[in-house]
């Protein structure tokens, strides 16, 4: 009896801490999103900044989510060295995607089961890891560091290639562990395993959450924007047949995922012709690619519902209904329409959508869902057992206490990187002869003009979270020979310094 009492007490204390940390995270993300959606990236950066003691190393795993947000805010404000440093630290915090000690994994797994997934250190999606390398590549390219940009675009491509293998290994290890523990018929693992196989469980999921088999996904894991940028980067920087082949492989793969895009088909055809020798780069003339990150990416919401769990009653298993909470992605807003590109001749070329973040995440979540569901069901089974034992040993008071604990700790992990876009658009045009490119917004009004330098290949990278925020436009030499130019369009008048608050932020940047 004392053991059970202490166990419930320990779990209750963890639940209290869980509630506090969840509240703090929601507050932090609310502050971030309020600033980010209006284009106030400096304030958004402050909301995710933190301090460390002098000489103390950053705990990259514990601070991963903040580092991800910091890195992108630094990039959008032209602080490319700081962006690369933040993303470097974020990569350190994502090493579990490659390896993690069994002891560390088991310890975090225990906390997740007893409380919920949000009590683990944040574990980034593989798609987020791919974007870290892509954004880092863009930061190096913007700084004119082509050697490091090449490394990062290659890393993004390599992560994509290894992703499917990673998901298969993750699921296989989890299933093997459950089956090994389930060899003892009365073990909790046996109840979890049998519950996961129960038709009633899957029927409840299909009705209340949606069966993963019905999700709209890519045929295989890919972050099309990252693969596309990898392709055009190596097309512009090809030092030989091998680089042209890399470009062709990436651009063909993206084109196969979106057969309706004339741009993707044209770029893939160009890369194939260059790799086969049918065409030469010198025949192209100076080219300009415009890549446009549009809108606010999906965010997680909680879905709660009851499922049947197969629990032991005496020597027999019988279904009992208990609640679980699962995370589900919800779409946010995007800026309507497309960007218009007006060259010196007055011709207007529109960007076209090449990929959306929702499909990327659904593709990954479909692979990860068995693990998310298994942890949720395991947690529900253990809490159901505790509730039954508390009722037997402490009567009504034990039942009510355990039930309250179960309610308090049954929560989905709703954390995520909220600086990703709703979708990407792109276009390719010849460099305007006068070097001036005018950008039109979704209503056809002029956002402003940018200068395209006299160079062979230019990448104009545009990001606009909402129609209320300016578009951040970074004009880069795709061959990384010179630093970039950054603009915010339409241009926002500089505030009178006398009207700007001098109040210092409560937290300083980690970098």
Secondary structure by P-SEA (a helix, b strand, c coil): caaaaaaaaaaaaaaaaaaaaaaaaaaaaaaaaaaaaacaaaaaaaaaccccccccccccccaaaaaaaaaaaaaaacaaaaaaaaaaaaaaaacccccccaaaaaaaaaaaaacccccccccccaaaaaaaaaaaaaaaaaacaaaaaaaaaaaaaaaaaaaaaaaaaaaaaaaaaaaaaacccccaaaaaaaaaacaaaaaaaaacccccccccccccccaaaaaaaaaaaaaaacccaaaaaaaaaaaaaaaaaccccaaaaaaaaaaaaaaacccccccccbbbbbbbbccccbbbbbbbbbbbbbcccccbbbbbbbbbbbbbbbbbbcccbbbbbbccccbbbbbbbcccaaaaaaaaaaaaaaaaaaaaaaaaaaaaaaaaaaaaaccaaaaaaaaaaaaaaccccccccccccccccccccccccccbbbbbcccccccbbbbbccccbbbbbbbbccccccbbbbbbcccccbbbbbbbccccccccccccccccccccccc
